[in-house]
């Protein structure tokens, strides 16, 4: 029974992260100007730094080499997901900036 609760919690976390990424993309698309987009970029960078700190803490919290390796792998996966999100958002910003420049 406890394993099922843990699995449900991780499934919920995964769904929440995906929803958050979608909402962030939506905010980028709706950013009225470069200042708003830059503010969102700063927030995402802070999130990345906080996650990096968490993973480093987890890595140093155990002596088990398998757990340490799994923590590193998870951190890399998270970093890749954040990087891909940044690339997607960057593309959206570029499009928005081009549209704004074309209107002027």
Secondary structure by P-SEA (a helix, b strand, c coil): caaaaaaaaaaaaaaaaaaaaaaaaaaaaacccaaaaaaaaaaaaaaaaaaaaaaaaaaaccccaaaaaaaaaaaaaaaaaaaaaaaaaaaaaaaaaaaaaaac
